[in-house]
Amino acid sequence: PNPHPRCACYTPDSSFLKLSVYNARHQLMGKPGRQLLAYEAALVGALRPGYRSVPLRCPNGGSPIESCSLLVHIELTPLEPNQTQHVIPATPPQQSADPLADAPPPVPGSLGRAAGR
């Protein structure tokens, strides 16, 4: 794991940063695996620079874990003009005439679409 992760965020008011804490020694069916112990998600645009204590949540239900937090150092640096030249502007998805045309296929055993539609 990278102790100093960095990323570029082009839409801070609609992007989230997820912090996760795993138990890397957890065994899944006799095989090494990772077990999620706690997490938190924060809106990037709401982050403040400096050292912050981030309260963590339980992965089962999302309720806050009492006296459980992660100390992080947040550094926000504006992007240089040459770093934004490859940004693709967000465009709204195209609407089709049939609102169910883009729906995922029904799950086997579920009702799915009504017959004749």
A tleap script that builds the chain and sets N, CA, C and O, in Angstrom:
source leaprc.protein.ff14SB
mol = sequence {
  NPRO ASN PRO HIE PRO ARG CYS ALA CYS TYR
  THR PRO ASP SER SER PHE LEU LYS LEU SER
  VAL TYR ASN ALA ARG HIE GLN LEU MET GLY
  LYS PRO GLY ARG GLN LEU LEU ALA TYR GLU
  ALA ALA LEU VAL GLY ALA LEU ARG PRO GLY
  TYR ARG SER VAL PRO LEU ARG CYS PRO ASN
  GLY GLY SER PRO ILE GLU SER CYS SER LEU
  LEU VAL HIE ILE GLU LEU THR PRO LEU GLU
  PRO ASN GLN THR GLN HIE VAL ILE PRO ALA
  THR PRO PRO GLN GLN SER ALA ASP PRO LEU
  ALA ASP ALA PRO PRO PRO VAL PRO GLY SER
  LEU GLY ARG ALA ALA GLY CARG
}
set mol.1.N position { 0.820 -1.202 0.000 }
set mol.1.CA position { 0.000 0.000 0.000 }
set mol.1.C position { 0.860 1.261 0.000 }
set mol.1.O position { 1.926 1.300 0.613 }
set mol.2.N position { 0.396 2.253 -0.672 }
set mol.2.CA position { 1.084 3.527 -0.755 }
set mol.2.C position { 0.774 4.352 0.494 }
set mol.2.O position { -0.390 4.682 0.722 }
set mol.3.N position { 1.785 4.702 1.322 }
set mol.3.CA position { 1.508 5.474 2.528 }
set mol.3.C position { 1.156 6.936 2.237 }
set mol.3.O position { 0.633 7.630 3.110 }
set mol.4.N position { 1.436 7.404 1.027 }
set mol.4.CA position { 1.148 8.785 0.652 }
set mol.4.C position { 0.399 8.806 -0.684 }
set mol.4.O position { 0.957 9.250 -1.688 }
set mol.5.N position { -0.837 8.341 -0.716 }
set mol.5.CA position { -1.543 8.312 -2.004 }
set mol.5.C position { -1.856 9.722 -2.494 }
set mol.5.O position { -2.113 10.633 -1.706 }
set mol.6.N position { -1.827 9.874 -3.800 }
set mol.6.CA position { -2.164 11.150 -4.441 }
set mol.6.C position { -3.117 10.865 -5.587 }
set mol.6.O position { -3.047 9.813 -6.223 }
set mol.7.N position { -4.003 11.810 -5.843 }
set mol.7.CA position { -4.910 11.656 -6.979 }
set mol.7.C position { -5.330 13.035 -7.458 }
set mol.7.O position { -5.267 14.012 -6.712 }
set mol.8.N position { -5.757 13.099 -8.703 }
set mol.8.CA position { -6.287 14.334 -9.282 }
set mol.8.C position { -7.804 14.240 -9.248 }
set mol.8.O position { -8.383 13.217 -9.613 }
set mol.9.N position { -8.430 15.301 -8.814 }
set mol.9.CA position { -9.889 15.331 -8.746 }
set mol.9.C position { -10.378 16.540 -9.536 }
set mol.9.O position { -10.119 17.686 -9.167 }
set mol.10.N position { -11.087 16.269 -10.625 }
set mol.10.CA position { -11.551 17.337 -11.503 }
set mol.10.C position { -12.920 17.869 -11.097 }
set mol.10.O position { -13.292 18.974 -11.491 }
set mol.11.N position { -13.675 17.098 -10.314 }
set mol.11.CA position { -15.018 17.509 -9.881 }
set mol.11.C position { -15.139 17.301 -8.371 }
set mol.11.O position { -15.822 16.372 -7.938 }
set mol.12.N position { -14.495 18.139 -7.563 }
set mol.12.CA position { -14.478 17.919 -6.116 }
set mol.12.C position { -15.851 18.003 -5.452 }
set mol.12.O position { -16.056 17.404 -4.396 }
set mol.13.N position { -16.783 18.723 -6.041 }
set mol.13.CA position { -18.107 18.840 -5.431 }
set mol.13.C position { -19.021 17.663 -5.745 }
set mol.13.O position { -20.142 17.598 -5.242 }
set mol.14.N position { -18.553 16.732 -6.572 }
set mol.14.CA position { -19.352 15.536 -6.853 }
set mol.14.C position { -18.505 14.267 -6.805 }
set mol.14.O position { -18.874 13.241 -7.377 }
set mol.15.N position { -17.364 14.346 -6.115 }
set mol.15.CA position { -16.473 13.188 -5.975 }
set mol.15.C position { -16.278 12.864 -4.502 }
set mol.15.O position { -16.208 13.756 -3.658 }
set mol.16.N position { -16.192 11.574 -4.210 }
set mol.16.CA position { -16.010 11.127 -2.832 }
set mol.16.C position { -14.664 10.439 -2.673 }
set mol.16.O position { -14.158 9.798 -3.595 }
set mol.17.N position { -14.097 10.587 -1.484 }
set mol.17.CA position { -12.893 9.883 -1.098 }
set mol.17.C position { -13.316 8.841 -0.081 }
set mol.17.O position { -13.923 9.178 0.935 }
set mol.18.N position { -13.001 7.575 -0.343 }
set mol.18.CA position { -13.353 6.511 0.593 }
set mol.18.C position { -12.093 6.015 1.276 }
set mol.18.O position { -11.128 5.625 0.619 }
set mol.19.N position { -12.111 6.034 2.601 }
set mol.19.CA position { -11.021 5.512 3.411 }
set mol.19.C position { -11.492 4.180 3.977 }
set mol.19.O position { -12.566 4.102 4.574 }
set mol.20.N position { -10.698 3.136 3.795 }
set mol.20.CA position { -11.074 1.798 4.259 }
set mol.20.C position { -9.959 1.221 5.112 }
set mol.20.O position { -8.779 1.427 4.829 }
set mol.21.N position { -10.340 0.491 6.168 }
set mol.21.CA position { -9.394 -0.190 7.037 }
set mol.21.C position { -9.683 -1.683 6.920 }
set mol.21.O position { -10.803 -2.130 7.166 }
set mol.22.N position { -8.655 -2.452 6.539 }
set mol.22.CA position { -8.800 -3.894 6.321 }
set mol.22.C position { -7.932 -4.681 7.296 }
set mol.22.O position { -6.904 -4.191 7.765 }
set mol.23.N position { -8.355 -5.898 7.594 }
set mol.23.CA position { -7.544 -6.880 8.293 }
set mol.23.C position { -6.950 -7.768 7.211 }
set mol.23.O position { -7.653 -8.598 6.635 }
set mol.24.N position { -5.667 -7.602 6.930 }
set mol.24.CA position { -5.026 -8.345 5.841 }
set mol.24.C position { -4.746 -9.791 6.211 }
set mol.24.O position { -4.437 -10.591 5.328 }
set mol.25.N position { -4.842 -10.154 7.472 }
set mol.25.CA position { -4.545 -11.520 7.901 }
set mol.25.C position { -5.790 -12.390 7.978 }
set mol.25.O position { -5.709 -13.544 8.399 }
set mol.26.N position { -6.911 -11.870 7.589 }
set mol.26.CA position { -8.174 -12.614 7.654 }
set mol.26.C position { -8.142 -13.809 6.696 }
set mol.26.O position { -7.652 -13.689 5.573 }
set mol.27.N position { -8.649 -14.932 7.127 }
set mol.27.CA position { -8.697 -16.142 6.296 }
set mol.27.C position { -10.114 -16.327 5.751 }
set mol.27.O position { -11.081 -16.333 6.513 }
set mol.28.N position { -10.231 -16.474 4.448 }
set mol.28.CA position { -11.509 -16.757 3.808 }
set mol.28.C position { -11.462 -18.166 3.255 }
set mol.28.O position { -10.745 -18.426 2.288 }
set mol.29.N position { -12.209 -19.077 3.847 }
set mol.29.CA position { -12.259 -20.464 3.390 }
set mol.29.C position { -10.852 -21.057 3.275 }
set mol.29.O position { -10.551 -21.768 2.317 }
set mol.30.N position { -9.994 -20.762 4.253 }
set mol.30.CA position { -8.652 -21.318 4.256 }
set mol.30.C position { -7.653 -20.581 3.387 }
set mol.30.O position { -6.474 -20.936 3.373 }
set mol.31.N position { -8.099 -19.557 2.657 }
set mol.31.CA position { -7.202 -18.791 1.788 }
set mol.31.C position { -6.986 -17.405 2.388 }
set mol.31.O position { -7.898 -16.847 2.998 }
set mol.32.N position { -5.781 -16.841 2.221 }
set mol.32.CA position { -5.566 -15.486 2.722 }
set mol.32.C position { -6.499 -14.511 2.007 }
set mol.32.O position { -6.734 -14.628 0.804 }
set mol.33.N position { -7.014 -13.567 2.749 }
set mol.33.CA position { -7.908 -12.572 2.160 }
set mol.33.C position { -7.873 -11.305 2.976 }
set mol.33.O position { -7.037 -11.153 3.866 }
set mol.34.N position { -8.780 -10.396 2.675 }
set mol.34.CA position { -8.873 -9.137 3.407 }
set mol.34.C position { -10.299 -8.988 3.922 }
set mol.34.O position { -11.263 -9.257 3.205 }
set mol.35.N position { -10.419 -8.557 5.174 }
set mol.35.CA position { -11.726 -8.325 5.767 }
set mol.35.C position { -11.855 -6.835 6.043 }
set mol.35.O position { -10.998 -6.249 6.704 }
set mol.36.N position { -12.920 -6.219 5.540 }
set mol.36.CA position { -13.171 -4.809 5.798 }
set mol.36.C position { -13.579 -4.634 7.250 }
set mol.36.O position { -14.555 -5.233 7.701 }
set mol.37.N position { -12.827 -3.805 7.992 }
set mol.37.CA position { -13.119 -3.565 9.400 }
set mol.37.C position { -13.899 -2.283 9.614 }
set mol.37.O position { -14.800 -2.237 10.451 }
set mol.38.N position { -13.559 -1.226 8.856 }
set mol.38.CA position { -14.206 0.068 9.029 }
set mol.38.C position { -13.971 0.906 7.777 }
set mol.38.O position { -13.068 0.626 6.990 }
set mol.39.N position { -14.797 1.940 7.605 }
set mol.39.CA position { -14.654 2.812 6.438 }
set mol.39.C position { -15.261 4.182 6.727 }
set mol.39.O position { -15.955 4.367 7.727 }
set mol.40.N position { -14.997 5.119 5.857 }
set mol.40.CA position { -15.668 6.415 5.828 }
set mol.40.C position { -15.556 6.961 4.422 }
set mol.40.O position { -14.553 6.745 3.742 }
set mol.41.N position { -16.575 7.661 3.989 }
set mol.41.CA position { -16.577 8.322 2.683 }
set mol.41.C position { -16.830 9.805 2.912 }
set mol.41.O position { -17.717 10.174 3.682 }
set mol.42.N position { -16.057 10.653 2.248 }
set mol.42.CA position { -16.185 12.096 2.428 }
set mol.42.C position { -16.203 12.782 1.068 }
set mol.42.O position { -15.500 12.376 0.143 }
set mol.43.N position { -17.006 13.815 0.965 }
set mol.43.CA position { -17.057 14.622 -0.246 }
set mol.43.C position { -15.742 15.380 -0.371 }
set mol.43.O position { -15.355 16.099 0.550 }
set mol.44.N position { -15.062 15.231 -1.478 }
set mol.44.CA position { -13.740 15.847 -1.660 }
set mol.44.C position { -13.817 17.361 -1.499 }
set mol.44.O position { -12.923 17.957 -0.898 }
set mol.45.N position { -14.849 17.986 -2.014 }
set mol.45.CA position { -14.987 19.437 -1.917 }
set mol.45.C position { -15.171 19.937 -0.497 }
set mol.45.O position { -14.982 21.127 -0.243 }
set mol.46.N position { -15.537 19.058 0.447 }
set mol.46.CA position { -15.748 19.454 1.842 }
set mol.46.C position { -14.514 19.204 2.712 }
set mol.46.O position { -14.512 19.565 3.889 }
set mol.47.N position { -13.465 18.593 2.152 }
set mol.47.CA position { -12.266 18.312 2.930 }
set mol.47.C position { -11.499 19.598 3.226 }
set mol.47.O position { -11.420 20.496 2.388 }
set mol.48.N position { -10.937 19.670 4.425 }
set mol.48.CA position { -10.102 20.803 4.799 }
set mol.48.C position { -8.665 20.311 4.934 }
set mol.48.O position { -8.436 19.193 5.394 }
set mol.49.N position { -7.698 21.133 4.538 }
set mol.49.CA position { -6.305 20.689 4.628 }
set mol.49.C position { -5.829 20.603 6.074 }
set mol.49.O position { -6.377 21.242 6.972 }
set mol.50.N position { -4.783 19.786 6.270 }
set mol.50.CA position { -4.180 19.635 7.584 }
set mol.50.C position { -4.411 18.246 8.144 }
set mol.50.O position { -4.883 17.348 7.447 }
set mol.51.N position { -4.070 18.082 9.420 }
set mol.51.CA position { -4.293 16.809 10.096 }
set mol.51.C position { -5.742 16.745 10.540 }
set mol.51.O position { -6.265 17.698 11.118 }
set mol.52.N position { -6.384 15.627 10.271 }
set mol.52.CA position { -7.807 15.450 10.599 }
set mol.52.C position { -8.018 14.076 11.217 }
set mol.52.O position { -7.390 13.092 10.824 }
set mol.53.N position { -8.907 14.034 12.184 }
set mol.53.CA position { -9.337 12.768 12.772 }
set mol.53.C position { -10.666 12.408 12.101 }
set mol.53.O position { -11.672 13.095 12.281 }
set mol.54.N position { -10.652 11.329 11.333 }
set mol.54.CA position { -11.836 10.927 10.570 }
set mol.54.C position { -12.537 9.794 11.312 }
set mol.54.O position { -11.970 8.709 11.444 }
set mol.55.N position { -13.772 10.023 11.805 }
set mol.55.CA position { -14.499 8.940 12.468 }
set mol.55.C position { -14.873 7.862 11.461 }
set mol.55.O position { -15.262 8.159 10.332 }
set mol.56.N position { -14.750 6.605 11.884 }
set mol.56.CA position { -14.991 5.481 10.980 }
set mol.56.C position { -16.335 4.817 11.260 }
set mol.56.O position { -16.891 4.933 12.352 }
set mol.57.N position { -16.844 4.115 10.239 }
set mol.57.CA position { -18.151 3.455 10.302 }
set mol.57.C position { -18.004 1.947 10.202 }
set mol.57.O position { -17.017 1.428 9.681 }
set mol.58.N position { -19.007 1.265 10.712 }
set mol.58.CA position { -19.076 -0.191 10.656 }
set mol.58.C position { -19.491 -0.619 9.254 }
set mol.58.O position { -20.434 -0.049 8.704 }
set mol.59.N position { -18.821 -1.603 8.657 }
set mol.59.CA position { -19.204 -2.028 7.309 }
set mol.59.C position { -20.579 -2.696 7.254 }
set mol.59.O position { -21.184 -2.773 6.185 }
set mol.60.N position { -21.072 -3.173 8.381 }
set mol.60.CA position { -22.402 -3.790 8.427 }
set mol.60.C position { -23.410 -2.767 8.928 }
set mol.60.O position { -23.648 -2.675 10.132 }
set mol.61.N position { -23.994 -2.013 8.039 }
set mol.61.CA position { -25.017 -1.039 8.410 }
set mol.61.C position { -24.566 0.401 8.339 }
set mol.61.O position { -25.410 1.292 8.234 }
set mol.62.N position { -23.270 0.671 8.393 }
set mol.62.CA position { -22.781 2.033 8.240 }
set mol.62.C position { -22.896 2.901 9.481 }
set mol.62.O position { -22.729 4.116 9.385 }
set mol.63.N position { -23.175 2.322 10.641 }
set mol.63.CA position { -23.284 3.136 11.849 }
set mol.63.C position { -21.884 3.503 12.342 }
set mol.63.O position { -20.938 2.735 12.163 }
set mol.64.N position { -21.754 4.689 12.967 }
set mol.64.CA position { -20.439 5.095 13.485 }
set mol.64.C position { -19.950 4.124 14.558 }
set mol.64.O position { -20.739 3.607 15.349 }
set mol.65.N position { -18.637 3.884 14.574 }
set mol.65.CA position { -18.019 3.027 15.590 }
set mol.65.C position { -17.494 3.948 16.686 }
set mol.65.O position { -16.697 4.850 16.428 }
set mol.66.N position { -17.949 3.709 17.905 }
set mol.66.CA position { -17.573 4.555 19.029 }
set mol.66.C position { -16.054 4.513 19.258 }
set mol.66.O position { -15.453 3.439 19.272 }
set mol.67.N position { -15.453 5.671 19.435 }
set mol.67.CA position { -14.021 5.831 19.721 }
set mol.67.C position { -13.132 5.208 18.651 }
set mol.67.O position { -12.051 4.710 18.963 }
set mol.68.N position { -13.569 5.228 17.402 }
set mol.68.CA position { -12.789 4.659 16.309 }
set mol.68.C position { -12.603 5.728 15.235 }
set mol.68.O position { -13.569 6.151 14.600 }
set mol.69.N position { -11.368 6.159 15.035 }
set mol.69.CA position { -11.102 7.172 14.023 }
set mol.69.C position { -9.726 6.923 13.409 }
set mol.69.O position { -8.908 6.176 13.947 }
set mol.70.N position { -9.500 7.563 12.281 }
set mol.70.CA position { -8.254 7.432 11.547 }
set mol.70.C position { -7.642 8.825 11.425 }
set mol.70.O position { -8.311 9.759 10.982 }
set mol.71.N position { -6.384 8.969 11.811 }
set mol.71.CA position { -5.699 10.249 11.699 }
set mol.71.C position { -5.100 10.346 10.304 }
set mol.71.O position { -4.292 9.505 9.912 }
set mol.72.N position { -5.491 11.365 9.559 }
set mol.72.CA position { -5.003 11.552 8.191 }
set mol.72.C position { -4.455 12.965 8.031 }
set mol.72.O position { -4.845 13.884 8.751 }
set mol.73.N position { -3.550 13.118 7.081 }
set mol.73.CA position { -3.054 14.445 6.712 }
set mol.73.C position { -3.536 14.730 5.299 }
set mol.73.O position { -3.235 13.986 4.365 }
set mol.74.N position { -4.282 15.807 5.153 }
set mol.74.CA position { -4.864 16.160 3.855 }
set mol.74.C position { -4.144 17.385 3.313 }
set mol.74.O position { -4.018 18.404 3.992 }
set mol.75.N position { -3.676 17.264 2.082 }
set mol.75.CA position { -3.021 18.379 1.402 }
set mol.75.C position { -3.728 18.589 0.077 }
set mol.75.O position { -3.774 17.689 -0.762 }
set mol.76.N position { -4.279 19.778 -0.110 }
set mol.76.CA position { -5.008 20.091 -1.338 }
set mol.76.C position { -4.168 21.051 -2.170 }
set mol.76.O position { -3.765 22.112 -1.693 }
set mol.77.N position { -3.910 20.670 -3.408 }
set mol.77.CA position { -3.109 21.493 -4.317 }
set mol.77.C position { -3.909 21.714 -5.585 }
set mol.77.O position { -4.377 20.746 -6.184 }
set mol.78.N position { -4.084 22.972 -6.018 }
set mol.78.CA position { -4.819 23.208 -7.267 }
set mol.78.C position { -4.093 22.580 -8.453 }
set mol.78.O position { -2.864 22.527 -8.487 }
set mol.79.N position { -4.862 22.111 -9.412 }
set mol.79.CA position { -4.280 21.549 -10.628 }
set mol.79.C position { -3.691 22.660 -11.481 }
set mol.79.O position { -4.248 23.754 -11.565 }
set mol.80.N position { -2.567 22.369 -12.109 }
set mol.80.CA position { -1.953 23.315 -13.045 }
set mol.80.C position { -2.780 23.328 -14.336 }
set mol.80.O position { -3.442 22.335 -14.638 }
set mol.81.N position { -2.762 24.421 -15.102 }
set mol.81.CA position { -3.541 24.468 -16.348 }
set mol.81.C position { -3.225 23.321 -17.308 }
set mol.81.O position { -4.126 22.817 -17.978 }
set mol.82.N position { -1.953 22.897 -17.385 }
set mol.82.CA position { -1.610 21.816 -18.317 }
set mol.82.C position { -2.107 20.457 -17.818 }
set mol.82.O position { -2.147 19.501 -18.592 }
set mol.83.N position { -2.489 20.352 -16.534 }
set mol.83.CA position { -3.015 19.100 -16.001 }
set mol.83.C position { -4.493 18.923 -16.321 }
set mol.83.O position { -5.018 17.815 -16.208 }
set mol.84.N position { -5.166 19.985 -16.716 }
set mol.84.CA position { -6.600 19.903 -16.983 }
set mol.84.C position { -6.926 19.812 -18.469 }
set mol.84.O position { -8.102 19.797 -18.834 }
set mol.85.N position { -5.915 19.751 -19.336 }
set mol.85.CA position { -6.183 19.751 -20.769 }
set mol.85.C position { -6.846 18.470 -21.251 }
set mol.85.O position { -7.474 18.471 -22.310 }
set mol.86.N position { -6.722 17.372 -20.500 }
set mol.86.CA position { -7.300 16.106 -20.922 }
set mol.86.C position { -8.645 15.823 -20.269 }
set mol.86.O position { -9.148 14.702 -20.342 }
set mol.87.N position { -9.228 16.833 -19.633 }
set mol.87.CA position { -10.519 16.644 -18.965 }
set mol.87.C position { -11.614 16.530 -20.015 }
set mol.87.O position { -11.712 17.363 -20.916 }
set mol.88.N position { -12.418 15.516 -19.897 }
set mol.88.CA position { -13.571 15.347 -20.786 }
set mol.88.C position { -14.784 15.893 -20.058 }
set mol.88.O position { -15.110 15.390 -18.983 }
set mol.89.N position { -15.470 16.900 -20.591 }
set mol.89.CA position { -16.613 17.454 -19.876 }
set mol.89.C position { -17.716 16.416 -19.723 }
set mol.89.O position { -17.968 15.610 -20.618 }
set mol.90.N position { -18.363 16.458 -18.574 }
set mol.90.CA position { -19.461 15.519 -18.319 }
set mol.90.C position { -20.658 15.907 -19.179 }
set mol.90.O position { -21.005 17.084 -19.279 }
set mol.91.N position { -21.276 14.926 -19.787 }
set mol.91.CA position { -22.479 15.169 -20.580 }
set mol.91.C position { -23.595 14.306 -20.034 }
set mol.91.O position { -23.347 13.183 -19.596 }
set mol.92.N position { -24.812 14.803 -20.051 }
set mol.92.CA position { -25.915 13.986 -19.542 }
set mol.92.C position { -26.138 12.773 -20.437 }
set mol.92.O position { -25.923 12.852 -21.647 }
set mol.93.N position { -26.566 11.648 -19.859 }
set mol.93.CA position { -26.820 10.456 -20.672 }
set mol.93.C position { -27.960 10.701 -21.646 }
set mol.93.O position { -28.889 11.458 -21.365 }
set mol.94.N position { -27.874 10.047 -22.794 }
set mol.94.CA position { -28.919 10.181 -23.806 }
set mol.94.C position { -30.181 9.456 -23.355 }
set mol.94.O position { -30.116 8.327 -22.868 }
set mol.95.N position { -31.315 10.101 -23.516 }
set mol.95.CA position { -32.595 9.496 -23.167 }
set mol.95.C position { -33.105 8.715 -24.367 }
set mol.95.O position { -33.092 9.219 -25.490 }
set mol.96.N position { -33.552 7.489 -24.136 }
set mol.96.CA position { -34.130 6.708 -25.220 }
set mol.96.C position { -35.653 6.819 -25.127 }
set mol.96.O position { -36.187 7.211 -24.089 }
set mol.97.N position { -36.345 6.478 -26.203 }
set mol.97.CA position { -37.801 6.558 -26.228 }
set mol.97.C position { -38.411 5.589 -25.222 }
set mol.97.O position { -39.414 5.916 -24.587 }
set mol.98.N position { -37.825 4.404 -25.064 }
set mol.98.CA position { -38.317 3.402 -24.125 }
set mol.98.C position { -37.507 3.509 -22.837 }
set mol.98.O position { -36.312 3.213 -22.851 }
set mol.99.N position { -38.120 3.928 -21.712 }
set mol.99.CA position { -37.354 4.104 -20.484 }
set mol.99.C position { -36.762 2.801 -19.958 }
set mol.99.O position { -35.823 2.846 -19.162 }
set mol.100.N position { -37.276 1.636 -20.373 }
set mol.100.CA position { -36.743 0.361 -19.912 }
set mol.100.C position { -35.709 -0.223 -20.863 }
set mol.100.O position { -35.166 -1.298 -20.607 }
set mol.101.N position { -35.433 0.485 -21.968 }
set mol.101.CA position { -34.505 -0.049 -22.972 }
set mol.101.C position { -33.101 -0.221 -22.407 }
set mol.101.O position { -32.401 -1.168 -22.764 }
set mol.102.N position { -32.682 0.691 -21.525 }
set mol.102.CA position { -31.338 0.629 -20.970 }
set mol.102.C position { -31.292 -0.095 -19.628 }
set mol.102.O position { -30.242 -0.139 -18.988 }
set mol.103.N position { -32.407 -0.658 -19.199 }
set mol.103.CA position { -32.449 -1.360 -17.914 }
set mol.103.C position { -31.665 -2.663 -18.016 }
set mol.103.O position { -31.616 -3.281 -19.080 }
set mol.104.N position { -31.051 -3.080 -16.905 }
set mol.104.CA position { -30.316 -4.346 -16.939 }
set mol.104.C position { -31.285 -5.510 -17.112 }
set mol.104.O position { -32.467 -5.381 -16.795 }
set mol.105.N position { -30.797 -6.646 -17.613 }
set mol.105.CA position { -31.685 -7.797 -17.793 }
set mol.105.C position { -32.206 -8.260 -16.441 }
set mol.105.O position { -31.527 -8.092 -15.428 }
set mol.106.N position { -33.411 -8.848 -16.409 }
set mol.106.CA position { -33.964 -9.288 -15.134 }
set mol.106.C position { -33.152 -10.437 -14.542 }
set mol.106.O position { -32.539 -11.226 -15.261 }
set mol.107.N position { -33.164 -10.506 -13.226 }
set mol.107.CA position { -32.470 -11.577 -12.511 }
set mol.107.C position { -33.301 -12.849 -12.659 }
set mol.107.O position { -34.522 -12.810 -12.508 }
set mol.108.N position { -32.647 -13.983 -12.953 }
set mol.108.CA position { -33.406 -15.219 -13.063 }
set mol.108.C position { -34.202 -15.464 -11.789 }
set mol.108.O position { -33.690 -15.332 -10.677 }
set mol.109.N position { -35.472 -15.824 -11.979 }
set mol.109.CA position { -36.348 -16.066 -10.851 }
set mol.109.C position { -37.115 -14.831 -10.424 }
set mol.109.O position { -38.003 -14.932 -9.578 }
set mol.110.N position { -36.799 -13.644 -10.990 }
set mol.110.CA position { -37.547 -12.437 -10.638 }
set mol.110.C position { -38.642 -12.224 -11.662 }
set mol.110.O position { -38.719 -12.934 -12.665 }
set mol.111.N position { -39.489 -11.240 -11.401 }
set mol.111.CA position { -40.621 -11.000 -12.293 }
set mol.111.C position { -40.190 -10.384 -13.619 }
set mol.111.O position { -40.783 -10.689 -14.654 }
set mol.112.N position { -39.183 -9.534 -13.611 }
set mol.112.CA position { -38.715 -8.921 -14.862 }
set mol.112.C position { -39.792 -8.060 -15.484 }
set mol.112.O position { -40.646 -7.534 -14.769 }
set mol.113.N position { -39.774 -7.901 -16.809 }
set mol.113.CA position { -40.770 -7.119 -17.542 }
set mol.113.C position { -42.071 -7.886 -17.677 }
set mol.113.O position { -42.091 -9.116 -17.732 }
set mol.114.N position { -43.146 -7.134 -17.727 }
set mol.114.CA position { -44.453 -7.768 -17.936 }
set mol.114.C position { -44.538 -8.263 -19.374 }
set mol.114.O position { -43.958 -7.659 -20.276 }
set mol.115.N position { -45.242 -9.333 -19.582 }
set mol.115.CA position { -45.379 -9.910 -20.921 }
set mol.115.C position { -46.082 -8.918 -21.850 }
set mol.115.O position { -46.994 -8.202 -21.435 }
set mol.116.N position { -45.644 -8.887 -23.111 }
set mol.116.CA position { -46.282 -8.035 -24.103 }
set mol.116.C position { -45.728 -6.637 -24.155 }
set mol.116.O position { -46.211 -5.834 -24.953 }
set mol.117.N position { -44.755 -6.303 -23.363 }
set mol.117.CA position { -44.192 -4.950 -23.375 }
set mol.117.C position { -42.894 -4.907 -24.121 }
set mol.117.O position { -42.280 -3.846 -24.231 }
savepdb mol mol.pdb
quit
